[in-house]
Amino acid sequence: MQETDFREVADEFIHLANDLSEEWAMPFLSAAFMYAAAWYNTHFFFESDGASDNQLAAVDYYCDQYRKMLMECMHDFSTTAKS
């Protein structure tokens, strides 16, 4: 997967969130998007592996990835906001 494709798909979700923010509050949307990501990643896990022995490792993986992405976005946002 190329970085530009990844960002393009992520931007589609951000645009959807921005559109939905005209009707829904940001905290509500944030929680709904996290829930949707959890649901989608659960579906992906069970389609690709699904072994009960691997569920905790999968949760750890997704949590670690989210933490890394969140920290990267916060760094990028704070750097951009200061400019």
N, CA, C and O atoms as a Maestro MAE file, in Angstrom:
{
 s_m_m2io_version
 :::
 2.0.0
}

f_m_ct {
 s_m_title
 :::
 protein
 m_atom[332] {
  # First column is atom index #
  i_m_mmod_type
  r_m_x_coord
  r_m_y_coord
  r_m_z_coord
  i_m_residue_number
  s_m_chain_name
  s_m_pdb_residue_name
  s_m_pdb_atom_name
  i_m_atomic_number
  :::
  1 25 0.854 -1.185 0.000 1 A "MET " " N  " 7
  2 3 0.000 0.000 0.000 1 A "MET " " CA " 6
  3 2 0.892 1.236 0.000 1 A "MET " " C  " 6
  4 15 1.838 1.345 0.779 1 A "MET " " O  " 8
  5 25 0.571 2.139 -0.871 2 A "GLN " " N  " 7
  6 3 1.352 3.367 -0.959 2 A "GLN " " CA " 6
  7 2 0.821 4.401 0.028 2 A "GLN " " C  " 6
  8 15 -0.369 4.452 0.339 2 A "GLN " " O  " 8
  9 25 1.747 5.219 0.503 3 A "GLU " " N  " 7
  10 3 1.399 6.262 1.473 3 A "GLU " " CA " 6
  11 2 0.329 7.203 0.920 3 A "GLU " " C  " 6
  12 15 -0.589 7.590 1.643 3 A "GLU " " O  " 8
  13 25 0.443 7.574 -0.362 4 A "THR " " N  " 7
  14 3 -0.534 8.506 -0.933 4 A "THR " " CA " 6
  15 2 -1.922 7.875 -0.994 4 A "THR " " C  " 6
  16 15 -2.917 8.556 -0.744 4 A "THR " " O  " 8
  17 25 -2.006 6.590 -1.322 5 A "ASP " " N  " 7
  18 3 -3.304 5.911 -1.340 5 A "ASP " " CA " 6
  19 2 -3.898 5.853 0.062 5 A "ASP " " C  " 6
  20 15 -5.092 6.082 0.256 5 A "ASP " " O  " 8
  21 25 -3.046 5.543 1.033 6 A "PHE " " N  " 7
  22 3 -3.480 5.463 2.424 6 A "PHE " " CA " 6
  23 2 -4.055 6.804 2.874 6 A "PHE " " C  " 6
  24 15 -5.127 6.857 3.475 6 A "PHE " " O  " 8
  25 25 -3.338 7.879 2.580 7 A "ARG " " N  " 7
  26 3 -3.795 9.224 2.984 7 A "ARG " " CA " 6
  27 2 -5.079 9.612 2.251 7 A "ARG " " C  " 6
  28 15 -5.956 10.258 2.824 7 A "ARG " " O  " 8
  29 25 -5.184 9.215 0.980 8 A "GLU " " N  " 7
  30 3 -6.379 9.536 0.199 8 A "GLU " " CA " 6
  31 2 -7.618 8.878 0.811 8 A "GLU " " C  " 6
  32 15 -8.664 9.513 0.947 8 A "GLU " " O  " 8
  33 25 -7.491 7.610 1.176 9 A "VAL " " N  " 7
  34 3 -8.618 6.914 1.799 9 A "VAL " " CA " 6
  35 2 -8.938 7.534 3.159 9 A "VAL " " C  " 6
  36 15 -10.106 7.745 3.484 9 A "VAL " " O  " 8
  37 25 -7.915 7.825 3.950 10 A "ALA " " N  " 7
  38 3 -8.132 8.463 5.257 10 A "ALA " " CA " 6
  39 2 -8.837 9.807 5.084 10 A "ALA " " C  " 6
  40 15 -9.725 10.149 5.865 10 A "ALA " " O  " 8
  41 25 -8.443 10.566 4.065 11 A "ASP " " N  " 7
  42 3 -9.076 11.860 3.805 11 A "ASP " " CA " 6
  43 2 -10.561 11.708 3.490 11 A "ASP " " C  " 6
  44 15 -11.355 12.584 3.835 11 A "ASP " " O  " 8
  45 25 -10.945 10.616 2.843 12 A "GLU " " N  " 7
  46 3 -12.362 10.369 2.560 12 A "GLU " " CA " 6
  47 2 -13.156 10.253 3.864 12 A "GLU " " C  " 6
  48 15 -14.263 10.781 3.971 12 A "GLU " " O  " 8
  49 25 -12.589 9.567 4.845 13 A "PHE " " N  " 7
  50 3 -13.252 9.454 6.150 13 A "PHE " " CA " 6
  51 2 -13.317 10.808 6.849 13 A "PHE " " C  " 6
  52 15 -14.319 11.134 7.486 13 A "PHE " " O  " 8
  53 25 -12.258 11.589 6.731 14 A "ILE " " N  " 7
  54 3 -12.242 12.920 7.344 14 A "ILE " " CA " 6
  55 2 -13.288 13.816 6.692 14 A "ILE " " C  " 6
  56 15 -13.982 14.562 7.383 14 A "ILE " " O  " 8
  57 25 -13.407 13.748 5.367 15 A "HIS " " N  " 7
  58 3 -14.430 14.541 4.668 15 A "HIS " " CA " 6
  59 2 -15.832 14.117 5.114 15 A "HIS " " C  " 6
  60 15 -16.708 14.957 5.314 15 A "HIS " " O  " 8
  61 25 -16.031 12.814 5.266 16 A "LEU " " N  " 7
  62 3 -17.326 12.333 5.744 16 A "LEU " " CA " 6
  63 2 -17.620 12.881 7.140 16 A "LEU " " C  " 6
  64 15 -18.732 13.329 7.417 16 A "LEU " " O  " 8
  65 25 -16.619 12.842 8.014 17 A "ALA " " N  " 7
  66 3 -16.798 13.378 9.370 17 A "ALA " " CA " 6
  67 2 -17.122 14.867 9.321 17 A "ALA " " C  " 6
  68 15 -17.990 15.341 10.054 17 A "ALA " " O  " 8
  69 25 -16.430 15.599 8.463 18 A "ASN " " N  " 7
  70 3 -16.701 17.033 8.341 18 A "ASN " " CA " 6
  71 2 -18.118 17.284 7.848 18 A "ASN " " C  " 6
  72 15 -18.788 18.197 8.329 18 A "ASN " " O  " 8
  73 25 -18.578 16.485 6.896 19 A "ASP " " N  " 7
  74 3 -19.956 16.619 6.415 19 A "ASP " " CA " 6
  75 2 -20.957 16.311 7.531 19 A "ASP " " C  " 6
  76 15 -21.945 17.025 7.706 19 A "ASP " " O  " 8
  77 25 -20.692 15.251 8.275 20 A "LEU " " N  " 7
  78 3 -21.595 14.863 9.364 20 A "LEU " " CA " 6
  79 2 -21.587 15.866 10.509 20 A "LEU " " C  " 6
  80 15 -22.549 15.941 11.273 20 A "LEU " " O  " 8
  81 25 -20.505 16.642 10.636 21 A "SER " " N  " 7
  82 3 -20.404 17.603 11.740 21 A "SER " " CA " 6
  83 2 -21.394 18.752 11.600 21 A "SER " " C  " 6
  84 15 -21.595 19.518 12.542 21 A "SER " " O  " 8
  85 25 -22.011 18.874 10.435 22 A "GLU " " N  " 7
  86 3 -23.047 19.892 10.271 22 A "GLU " " CA " 6
  87 2 -24.306 19.515 11.054 22 A "GLU " " C  " 6
  88 15 -25.115 20.374 11.403 22 A "GLU " " O  " 8
  89 25 -24.458 18.204 11.324 23 A "GLU " " N  " 7
  90 3 -25.649 17.732 12.023 23 A "GLU " " CA " 6
  91 2 -25.344 17.164 13.413 23 A "GLU " " C  " 6
  92 15 -26.208 17.178 14.290 23 A "GLU " " O  " 8
  93 25 -24.135 16.672 13.614 24 A "TRP " " N  " 7
  94 3 -23.777 15.984 14.852 24 A "TRP " " CA " 6
  95 2 -22.602 16.676 15.531 24 A "TRP " " C  " 6
  96 15 -21.756 17.276 14.867 24 A "TRP " " O  " 8
  97 25 -22.556 16.588 16.849 25 A "ALA " " N  " 7
  98 3 -21.473 17.202 17.626 25 A "ALA " " CA " 6
  99 2 -20.177 16.403 17.461 25 A "ALA " " C  " 6
  100 15 -20.195 15.185 17.285 25 A "ALA " " O  " 8
  101 25 -19.064 17.116 17.523 26 A "MET " " N  " 7
  102 3 -17.755 16.495 17.325 26 A "MET " " CA " 6
  103 2 -17.475 15.344 18.302 26 A "MET " " C  " 6
  104 15 -16.981 14.306 17.862 26 A "MET " " O  " 8
  105 25 -17.766 15.475 19.613 27 A "PRO " " N  " 7
  106 3 -17.510 14.340 20.513 27 A "PRO " " CA " 6
  107 2 -18.302 13.087 20.120 27 A "PRO " " C  " 6
  108 15 -17.800 11.967 20.220 27 A "PRO " " O  " 8
  109 25 -19.539 13.291 19.675 28 A "PHE " " N  " 7
  110 3 -20.372 12.175 19.229 28 A "PHE " " CA " 6
  111 2 -19.768 11.518 17.993 28 A "PHE " " C  " 6
  112 15 -19.683 10.293 17.915 28 A "PHE " " O  " 8
  113 25 -19.348 12.334 17.027 29 A "LEU " " N  " 7
  114 3 -18.740 11.799 15.802 29 A "LEU " " CA " 6
  115 2 -17.435 11.074 16.094 29 A "LEU " " C  " 6
  116 15 -17.168 10.016 15.526 29 A "LEU " " O  " 8
  117 25 -16.632 11.636 16.970 30 A "SER " " N  " 7
  118 3 -15.366 11.003 17.329 30 A "SER " " CA " 6
  119 2 -15.609 9.608 17.895 30 A "SER " " C  " 6
  120 15 -14.946 8.647 17.505 30 A "SER " " O  " 8
  121 25 -16.560 9.506 18.812 31 A "ALA " " N  " 7
  122 3 -16.879 8.206 19.408 31 A "ALA " " CA " 6
  123 2 -17.448 7.247 18.365 31 A "ALA " " C  " 6
  124 15 -17.116 6.062 18.363 31 A "ALA " " O  " 8
  125 25 -18.298 7.754 17.486 32 A "ALA " " N  " 7
  126 3 -18.895 6.906 16.451 32 A "ALA " " CA " 6
  127 2 -17.839 6.390 15.475 32 A "ALA " " C  " 6
  128 15 -17.893 5.232 15.062 32 A "ALA " " O  " 8
  129 25 -16.885 7.237 15.107 33 A "PHE " " N  " 7
  130 3 -15.816 6.801 14.203 33 A "PHE " " CA " 6
  131 2 -14.913 5.769 14.870 33 A "PHE " " C  " 6
  132 15 -14.487 4.812 14.223 33 A "PHE " " O  " 8
  133 25 -14.619 5.951 16.151 34 A "MET " " N  " 7
  134 3 -13.809 4.947 16.850 34 A "MET " " CA " 6
  135 2 -14.556 3.619 16.931 34 A "MET " " C  " 6
  136 15 -13.960 2.555 16.760 34 A "MET " " O  " 8
  137 25 -15.861 3.683 17.192 35 A "TYR " " N  " 7
  138 3 -16.660 2.462 17.252 35 A "TYR " " CA " 6
  139 2 -16.702 1.786 15.883 35 A "TYR " " C  " 6
  140 15 -16.572 0.566 15.783 35 A "TYR " " O  " 8
  141 25 -16.882 2.574 14.843 36 A "ALA " " N  " 7
  142 3 -16.915 2.015 13.489 36 A "ALA " " CA " 6
  143 2 -15.586 1.353 13.140 36 A "ALA " " C  " 6
  144 15 -15.566 0.278 12.541 36 A "ALA " " O  " 8
  145 25 -14.478 1.989 13.513 37 A "ALA " " N  " 7
  146 3 -13.159 1.395 13.262 37 A "ALA " " CA " 6
  147 2 -13.010 0.094 14.042 37 A "ALA " " C  " 6
  148 15 -12.476 -0.883 13.517 37 A "ALA " " O  " 8
  149 25 -13.474 0.072 15.283 38 A "ALA " " N  " 7
  150 3 -13.398 -1.148 16.087 38 A "ALA " " CA " 6
  151 2 -14.226 -2.262 15.447 38 A "ALA " " C  " 6
  152 15 -13.786 -3.409 15.370 38 A "ALA " " O  " 8
  153 25 -15.414 -1.915 14.996 39 A "TRP " " N  " 7
  154 3 -16.290 -2.905 14.373 39 A "TRP " " CA " 6
  155 2 -15.674 -3.426 13.072 39 A "TRP " " C  " 6
  156 15 -15.667 -4.632 12.825 39 A "TRP " " O  " 8
  157 25 -15.162 -2.524 12.251 40 A "TYR " " N  " 7
  158 3 -14.569 -2.927 10.974 40 A "TYR " " CA " 6
  159 2 -13.325 -3.784 11.205 40 A "TYR " " C  " 6
  160 15 -13.138 -4.794 10.526 40 A "TYR " " O  " 8
  161 25 -12.477 -3.396 12.149 41 A "ASN " " N  " 7
  162 3 -11.271 -4.174 12.431 41 A "ASN " " CA " 6
  163 2 -11.609 -5.530 13.034 41 A "ASN " " C  " 6
  164 15 -10.900 -6.505 12.786 41 A "ASN " " O  " 8
  165 25 -12.670 -5.610 13.814 42 A "THR " " N  " 7
  166 3 -13.128 -6.901 14.323 42 A "THR " " CA " 6
  167 2 -13.572 -7.792 13.169 42 A "THR " " C  " 6
  168 15 -13.223 -8.971 13.113 42 A "THR " " O  " 8
  169 25 -14.335 -7.224 12.260 43 A "HIS " " N  " 7
  170 3 -14.768 -7.968 11.070 43 A "HIS " " CA " 6
  171 2 -13.553 -8.464 10.285 43 A "HIS " " C  " 6
  172 15 -13.509 -9.626 9.881 43 A "HIS " " O  " 8
  173 25 -12.574 -7.593 10.068 44 A "PHE " " N  " 7
  174 3 -11.355 -7.967 9.348 44 A "PHE " " CA " 6
  175 2 -10.618 -9.090 10.074 44 A "PHE " " C  " 6
  176 15 -10.160 -10.042 9.442 44 A "PHE " " O  " 8
  177 25 -10.503 -8.983 11.392 45 A "PHE " " N  " 7
  178 3 -9.822 -10.018 12.172 45 A "PHE " " CA " 6
  179 2 -10.497 -11.371 11.983 45 A "PHE " " C  " 6
  180 15 -9.826 -12.372 11.733 45 A "PHE " " O  " 8
  181 25 -11.812 -11.404 12.101 46 A "PHE " " N  " 7
  182 3 -12.512 -12.680 11.986 46 A "PHE " " CA " 6
  183 2 -12.528 -13.212 10.557 46 A "PHE " " C  " 6
  184 15 -12.631 -14.423 10.358 46 A "PHE " " O  " 8
  185 25 -12.430 -12.343 9.565 47 A "GLU " " N  " 7
  186 3 -12.328 -12.800 8.177 47 A "GLU " " CA " 6
  187 2 -10.942 -13.347 7.865 47 A "GLU " " C  " 6
  188 15 -10.807 -14.276 7.069 47 A "GLU " " O  " 8
  189 25 -9.907 -12.774 8.488 48 A "SER " " N  " 7
  190 3 -8.535 -13.151 8.144 48 A "SER " " CA " 6
  191 2 -7.925 -14.169 9.105 48 A "SER " " C  " 6
  192 15 -7.045 -14.928 8.699 48 A "SER " " O  " 8
  193 25 -8.359 -14.211 10.357 49 A "ASP " " N  " 7
  194 3 -7.779 -15.118 11.347 49 A "ASP " " CA " 6
  195 2 -8.899 -15.702 12.202 49 A "ASP " " C  " 6
  196 15 -9.321 -16.841 12.007 49 A "ASP " " O  " 8
  197 25 -9.361 -14.915 13.134 50 A "GLY " " N  " 7
  198 3 -10.491 -15.307 13.954 50 A "GLY " " CA " 6
  199 2 -10.193 -16.274 15.074 50 A "GLY " " C  " 6
  200 15 -11.090 -16.625 15.839 50 A "GLY " " O  " 8
  201 25 -8.952 -16.713 15.190 51 A "ALA " " N  " 7
  202 3 -8.620 -17.665 16.248 51 A "ALA " " CA " 6
  203 2 -8.729 -16.988 17.608 51 A "ALA " " C  " 6
  204 15 -8.161 -15.918 17.829 51 A "ALA " " O  " 8
  205 25 -9.456 -17.617 18.505 52 A "SER " " N  " 7
  206 3 -9.647 -17.015 19.826 52 A "SER " " CA " 6
  207 2 -8.321 -16.827 20.551 52 A "SER " " C  " 6
  208 15 -8.189 -15.923 21.377 52 A "SER " " O  " 8
  209 25 -7.346 -17.666 20.254 53 A "ASP " " N  " 7
  210 3 -6.021 -17.520 20.874 53 A "ASP " " CA " 6
  211 2 -5.308 -16.248 20.428 53 A "ASP " " C  " 6
  212 15 -4.393 -15.786 21.109 53 A "ASP " " O  " 8
  213 25 -5.705 -15.686 19.312 54 A "ASN " " N  " 7
  214 3 -5.031 -14.510 18.755 54 A "ASN " " CA " 6
  215 2 -5.774 -13.203 19.013 54 A "ASN " " C  " 6
  216 15 -5.296 -12.140 18.615 54 A "ASN " " O  " 8
  217 25 -6.921 -13.257 19.664 55 A "GLN " " N  " 7
  218 3 -7.725 -12.050 19.854 55 A "GLN " " CA " 6
  219 2 -7.009 -10.996 20.691 55 A "GLN " " C  " 6
  220 15 -7.022 -9.819 20.329 55 A "GLN " " O  " 8
  221 25 -6.396 -11.380 21.781 56 A "LEU " " N  " 7
  222 3 -5.703 -10.403 22.628 56 A "LEU " " CA " 6
  223 2 -4.540 -9.767 21.874 56 A "LEU " " C  " 6
  224 15 -4.320 -8.561 21.982 56 A "LEU " " O  " 8
  225 25 -3.802 -10.557 21.120 57 A "ALA " " N  " 7
  226 3 -2.695 -10.017 20.321 57 A "ALA " " CA " 6
  227 2 -3.221 -9.044 19.276 57 A "ALA " " C  " 6
  228 15 -2.589 -8.024 19.003 57 A "ALA " " O  " 8
  229 25 -4.371 -9.351 18.692 58 A "ALA " " N  " 7
  230 3 -4.966 -8.453 17.700 58 A "ALA " " CA " 6
  231 2 -5.372 -7.132 18.353 58 A "ALA " " C  " 6
  232 15 -5.124 -6.063 17.795 58 A "ALA " " O  " 8
  233 25 -5.988 -7.202 19.520 59 A "VAL " " N  " 7
  234 3 -6.374 -5.981 20.243 59 A "VAL " " CA " 6
  235 2 -5.136 -5.156 20.566 59 A "VAL " " C  " 6
  236 15 -5.133 -3.939 20.378 59 A "VAL " " O  " 8
  237 25 -4.091 -5.808 21.049 60 A "ASP " " N  " 7
  238 3 -2.845 -5.098 21.347 60 A "ASP " " CA " 6
  239 2 -2.287 -4.431 20.097 60 A "ASP " " C  " 6
  240 15 -1.843 -3.284 20.146 60 A "ASP " " O  " 8
  241 25 -2.308 -5.142 18.985 61 A "TYR " " N  " 7
  242 3 -1.802 -4.594 17.725 61 A "TYR " " CA " 6
  243 2 -2.596 -3.347 17.325 61 A "TYR " " C  " 6
  244 15 -2.010 -2.305 17.033 61 A "TYR " " O  " 8
  245 25 -3.926 -3.455 17.312 62 A "TYR " " N  " 7
  246 3 -4.749 -2.315 16.899 62 A "TYR " " CA " 6
  247 2 -4.584 -1.132 17.850 62 A "TYR " " C  " 6
  248 15 -4.535 0.015 17.405 62 A "TYR " " O  " 8
  249 25 -4.498 -1.394 19.135 63 A "CYS " " N  " 7
  250 3 -4.292 -0.306 20.104 63 A "CYS " " CA " 6
  251 2 -2.936 0.362 19.904 63 A "CYS " " C  " 6
  252 15 -2.831 1.587 19.961 63 A "CYS " " O  " 8
  253 25 -1.899 -0.438 19.669 64 A "ASP " " N  " 7
  254 3 -0.565 0.119 19.413 64 A "ASP " " CA " 6
  255 2 -0.556 0.959 18.142 64 A "ASP " " C  " 6
  256 15 0.018 2.047 18.116 64 A "ASP " " O  " 8
  257 25 -1.191 0.455 17.089 65 A "GLN " " N  " 7
  258 3 -1.235 1.196 15.832 65 A "GLN " " CA " 6
  259 2 -1.994 2.512 16.001 65 A "GLN " " C  " 6
  260 15 -1.559 3.550 15.502 65 A "GLN " " O  " 8
  261 25 -3.128 2.470 16.702 66 A "TYR " " N  " 7
  262 3 -3.904 3.687 16.920 66 A "TYR " " CA " 6
  263 2 -3.098 4.705 17.718 66 A "TYR " " C  " 6
  264 15 -3.103 5.895 17.402 66 A "TYR " " O  " 8
  265 25 -2.410 4.234 18.748 67 A "ARG " " N  " 7
  266 3 -1.592 5.136 19.564 67 A "ARG " " CA " 6
  267 2 -0.522 5.808 18.700 67 A "ARG " " C  " 6
  268 15 -0.317 7.018 18.804 67 A "ARG " " O  " 8
  269 25 0.156 5.043 17.858 68 A "LYS " " N  " 7
  270 3 1.195 5.604 16.980 68 A "LYS " " CA " 6
  271 2 0.600 6.638 16.026 68 A "LYS " " C  " 6
  272 15 1.162 7.717 15.844 68 A "LYS " " O  " 8
  273 25 -0.536 6.305 15.421 69 A "MET " " N  " 7
  274 3 -1.174 7.229 14.478 69 A "MET " " CA " 6
  275 2 -1.656 8.487 15.183 69 A "MET " " C  " 6
  276 15 -1.509 9.592 14.660 69 A "MET " " O  " 8
  277 25 -2.232 8.321 16.368 70 A "LEU " " N  " 7
  278 3 -2.718 9.472 17.126 70 A "LEU " " CA " 6
  279 2 -1.568 10.390 17.515 70 A "LEU " " C  " 6
  280 15 -1.681 11.610 17.396 70 A "LEU " " O  " 8
  281 25 -0.473 9.821 17.974 71 A "MET " " N  " 7
  282 3 0.690 10.634 18.347 71 A "MET " " CA " 6
  283 2 1.264 11.352 17.123 71 A "MET " " C  " 6
  284 15 1.643 12.520 17.211 71 A "MET " " O  " 8
  285 25 1.328 10.666 15.994 72 A "GLU " " N  " 7
  286 3 1.824 11.293 14.766 72 A "GLU " " CA " 6
  287 2 0.921 12.451 14.352 72 A "GLU " " C  " 6
  288 15 1.408 13.526 14.001 72 A "GLU " " O  " 8
  289 25 -0.384 12.234 14.394 73 A "CYS " " N  " 7
  290 3 -1.324 13.292 14.007 73 A "CYS " " CA " 6
  291 2 -1.257 14.475 14.968 73 A "CYS " " C  " 6
  292 15 -1.307 15.626 14.535 73 A "CYS " " O  " 8
  293 25 -1.146 14.205 16.254 74 A "MET " " N  " 7
  294 3 -1.047 15.301 17.227 74 A "MET " " CA " 6
  295 2 0.225 16.102 17.010 74 A "MET " " C  " 6
  296 15 0.212 17.330 17.100 74 A "MET " " O  " 8
  297 25 1.314 15.419 16.728 75 A "HIS " " N  " 7
  298 3 2.571 16.116 16.446 75 A "HIS " " CA " 6
  299 2 2.425 16.969 15.191 75 A "HIS " " C  " 6
  300 15 2.781 18.147 15.193 75 A "HIS " " O  " 8
  301 25 1.900 16.374 14.117 76 A "ASP " " N  " 7
  302 3 1.737 17.103 12.861 76 A "ASP " " CA " 6
  303 2 0.801 18.297 13.032 76 A "ASP " " C  " 6
  304 15 1.078 19.385 12.528 76 A "ASP " " O  " 8
  305 25 -0.310 18.092 13.744 77 A "PHE " " N  " 7
  306 3 -1.282 19.156 13.939 77 A "PHE " " CA " 6
  307 2 -0.693 20.291 14.763 77 A "PHE " " C  " 6
  308 15 -0.872 21.462 14.427 77 A "PHE " " O  " 8
  309 25 0.009 19.951 15.838 78 A "SER " " N  " 7
  310 3 0.578 20.999 16.689 78 A "SER " " CA " 6
  311 2 1.666 21.767 15.953 78 A "SER " " C  " 6
  312 15 1.827 22.970 16.162 78 A "SER " " O  " 8
  313 25 2.407 21.089 15.101 79 A "THR " " N  " 7
  314 3 3.438 21.758 14.304 79 A "THR " " CA " 6
  315 2 2.802 22.687 13.280 79 A "THR " " C  " 6
  316 15 3.272 23.806 13.073 79 A "THR " " O  " 8
  317 25 1.736 22.224 12.642 80 A "THR " " N  " 7
  318 3 1.038 23.026 11.635 80 A "THR " " CA " 6
  319 2 0.330 24.210 12.284 80 A "THR " " C  " 6
  320 15 0.335 25.313 11.739 80 A "THR " " O  " 8
  321 25 -0.278 23.985 13.442 81 A "ALA " " N  " 7
  322 3 -1.017 25.046 14.132 81 A "ALA " " CA " 6
  323 2 -0.098 26.170 14.591 81 A "ALA " " C  " 6
  324 15 -0.529 27.318 14.699 81 A "ALA " " O  " 8
  325 25 1.165 25.849 14.861 82 A "LYS " " N  " 7
  326 3 2.118 26.862 15.316 82 A "LYS " " CA " 6
  327 2 2.658 27.697 14.168 82 A "LYS " " C  " 6
  328 15 3.207 28.777 14.388 82 A "LYS " " O  " 8
  329 25 2.508 27.208 12.951 83 A "SER " " N  " 7
  330 3 3.056 27.927 11.784 83 A "SER " " CA " 6
  331 2 2.234 29.131 11.416 83 A "SER " " C  " 6
  332 15 2.563 29.835 10.462 83 A "SER " " O  " 8
  :::
 }
 m_bond[331] {
  # First column is bond index #
  i_m_from
  i_m_to
  i_m_order
  :::
  1 1 2 1
  2 2 3 1
  3 3 4 2
  4 3 5 1
  5 5 6 1
  6 6 7 1
  7 7 8 2
  8 7 9 1
  9 9 10 1
  10 10 11 1
  11 11 12 2
  12 11 13 1
  13 13 14 1
  14 14 15 1
  15 15 16 2
  16 15 17 1
  17 17 18 1
  18 18 19 1
  19 19 20 2
  20 19 21 1
  21 21 22 1
  22 22 23 1
  23 23 24 2
  24 23 25 1
  25 25 26 1
  26 26 27 1
  27 27 28 2
  28 27 29 1
  29 29 30 1
  30 30 31 1
  31 31 32 2
  32 31 33 1
  33 33 34 1
  34 34 35 1
  35 35 36 2
  36 35 37 1
  37 37 38 1
  38 38 39 1
  39 39 40 2
  40 39 41 1
  41 41 42 1
  42 42 43 1
  43 43 44 2
  44 43 45 1
  45 45 46 1
  46 46 47 1
  47 47 48 2
  48 47 49 1
  49 49 50 1
  50 50 51 1
  51 51 52 2
  52 51 53 1
  53 53 54 1
  54 54 55 1
  55 55 56 2
  56 55 57 1
  57 57 58 1
  58 58 59 1
  59 59 60 2
  60 59 61 1
  61 61 62 1
  62 62 63 1
  63 63 64 2
  64 63 65 1
  65 65 66 1
  66 66 67 1
  67 67 68 2
  68 67 69 1
  69 69 70 1
  70 70 71 1
  71 71 72 2
  72 71 73 1
  73 73 74 1
  74 74 75 1
  75 75 76 2
  76 75 77 1
  77 77 78 1
  78 78 79 1
  79 79 80 2
  80 79 81 1
  81 81 82 1
  82 82 83 1
  83 83 84 2
  84 83 85 1
  85 85 86 1
  86 86 87 1
  87 87 88 2
  88 87 89 1
  89 89 90 1
  90 90 91 1
  91 91 92 2
  92 91 93 1
  93 93 94 1
  94 94 95 1
  95 95 96 2
  96 95 97 1
  97 97 98 1
  98 98 99 1
  99 99 100 2
  100 99 101 1
  101 101 102 1
  102 102 103 1
  103 103 104 2
  104 103 105 1
  105 105 106 1
  106 106 107 1
  107 107 108 2
  108 107 109 1
  109 109 110 1
  110 110 111 1
  111 111 112 2
  112 111 113 1
  113 113 114 1
  114 114 115 1
  115 115 116 2
  116 115 117 1
  117 117 118 1
  118 118 119 1
  119 119 120 2
  120 119 121 1
  121 121 122 1
  122 122 123 1
  123 123 124 2
  124 123 125 1
  125 125 126 1
  126 126 127 1
  127 127 128 2
  128 127 129 1
  129 129 130 1
  130 130 131 1
  131 131 132 2
  132 131 133 1
  133 133 134 1
  134 134 135 1
  135 135 136 2
  136 135 137 1
  137 137 138 1
  138 138 139 1
  139 139 140 2
  140 139 141 1
  141 141 142 1
  142 142 143 1
  143 143 144 2
  144 143 145 1
  145 145 146 1
  146 146 147 1
  147 147 148 2
  148 147 149 1
  149 149 150 1
  150 150 151 1
  151 151 152 2
  152 151 153 1
  153 153 154 1
  154 154 155 1
  155 155 156 2
  156 155 157 1
  157 157 158 1
  158 158 159 1
  159 159 160 2
  160 159 161 1
  161 161 162 1
  162 162 163 1
  163 163 164 2
  164 163 165 1
  165 165 166 1
  166 166 167 1
  167 167 168 2
  168 167 169 1
  169 169 170 1
  170 170 171 1
  171 171 172 2
  172 171 173 1
  173 173 174 1
  174 174 175 1
  175 175 176 2
  176 175 177 1
  177 177 178 1
  178 178 179 1
  179 179 180 2
  180 179 181 1
  181 181 182 1
  182 182 183 1
  183 183 184 2
  184 183 185 1
  185 185 186 1
  186 186 187 1
  187 187 188 2
  188 187 189 1
  189 189 190 1
  190 190 191 1
  191 191 192 2
  192 191 193 1
  193 193 194 1
  194 194 195 1
  195 195 196 2
  196 195 197 1
  197 197 198 1
  198 198 199 1
  199 199 200 2
  200 199 201 1
  201 201 202 1
  202 202 203 1
  203 203 204 2
  204 203 205 1
  205 205 206 1
  206 206 207 1
  207 207 208 2
  208 207 209 1
  209 209 210 1
  210 210 211 1
  211 211 212 2
  212 211 213 1
  213 213 214 1
  214 214 215 1
  215 215 216 2
  216 215 217 1
  217 217 218 1
  218 218 219 1
  219 219 220 2
  220 219 221 1
  221 221 222 1
  222 222 223 1
  223 223 224 2
  224 223 225 1
  225 225 226 1
  226 226 227 1
  227 227 228 2
  228 227 229 1
  229 229 230 1
  230 230 231 1
  231 231 232 2
  232 231 233 1
  233 233 234 1
  234 234 235 1
  235 235 236 2
  236 235 237 1
  237 237 238 1
  238 238 239 1
  239 239 240 2
  240 239 241 1
  241 241 242 1
  242 242 243 1
  243 243 244 2
  244 243 245 1
  245 245 246 1
  246 246 247 1
  247 247 248 2
  248 247 249 1
  249 249 250 1
  250 250 251 1
  251 251 252 2
  252 251 253 1
  253 253 254 1
  254 254 255 1
  255 255 256 2
  256 255 257 1
  257 257 258 1
  258 258 259 1
  259 259 260 2
  260 259 261 1
  261 261 262 1
  262 262 263 1
  263 263 264 2
  264 263 265 1
  265 265 266 1
  266 266 267 1
  267 267 268 2
  268 267 269 1
  269 269 270 1
  270 270 271 1
  271 271 272 2
  272 271 273 1
  273 273 274 1
  274 274 275 1
  275 275 276 2
  276 275 277 1
  277 277 278 1
  278 278 279 1
  279 279 280 2
  280 279 281 1
  281 281 282 1
  282 282 283 1
  283 283 284 2
  284 283 285 1
  285 285 286 1
  286 286 287 1
  287 287 288 2
  288 287 289 1
  289 289 290 1
  290 290 291 1
  291 291 292 2
  292 291 293 1
  293 293 294 1
  294 294 295 1
  295 295 296 2
  296 295 297 1
  297 297 298 1
  298 298 299 1
  299 299 300 2
  300 299 301 1
  301 301 302 1
  302 302 303 1
  303 303 304 2
  304 303 305 1
  305 305 306 1
  306 306 307 1
  307 307 308 2
  308 307 309 1
  309 309 310 1
  310 310 311 1
  311 311 312 2
  312 311 313 1
  313 313 314 1
  314 314 315 1
  315 315 316 2
  316 315 317 1
  317 317 318 1
  318 318 319 1
  319 319 320 2
  320 319 321 1
  321 321 322 1
  322 322 323 1
  323 323 324 2
  324 323 325 1
  325 325 326 1
  326 326 327 1
  327 327 328 2
  328 327 329 1
  329 329 330 1
  330 330 331 1
  331 331 332 2
  :::
 }
}
